[in-house]
Structure formats: structure tokens, C-alpha cells
Amino acid sequence: MYGQSIENSYKLLAGEATFEQLLMCICYLVIDEDQEFPEDKLPVFFIEPGKKPELDEIDEMMRYFENQEDYEKCQYLKEFKLKL
């Protein structure tokens, strides 16, 4: 769930999705009665939507993506941080 919260917040910061789009995706999931809701689809956010991110929050997101070896996202966050 931690990773999903960072991914969701990144999508908002990078303009890849709006809050409404992220919630809409959840509305169209079909889950069988005997299954639990998939944790990786929960509408969780590392940074509260609409809130200005703190520098340490951006640093934490960068560490997460660095561990995932997703360096393009790290680069975007580095540039985003400079604009704050």
C-alpha cells in the first residue's frame, strides 16, 4: 500500500492523472464476491491531493523510485523539487 500511495501521488504531481481519474478507475473494477479488493488499487496517497508537497516528501518519493530503479521518475521529482 505504501508503494501504491507514492505511485498515486506521483501521477497527480506529474499530471499523468487527475484525482477524479484515479477514483474513476476504481469504480470500474469488477471483484468477485469471494475476493478482497486488490490492495494495489486502493485510492491512497502519500501526499494529500491538493496539498503543496513538502521537500522531505519529495525526497522520500525519490528514494522509493530509486529503489524501484525508476530513474525517469526520480529525475522528474528532482526537477519538480527545484521549482518548489
Secondary structure, DSSP 8 states (H G I E B T S, - for coil): -HHHHHHHHHHHHHTS--HHHHHHHHHT----TTS---GGGS---SS-TTS---HHHHHHHHHHHHHTT-HHHHHHHHHHHHH-
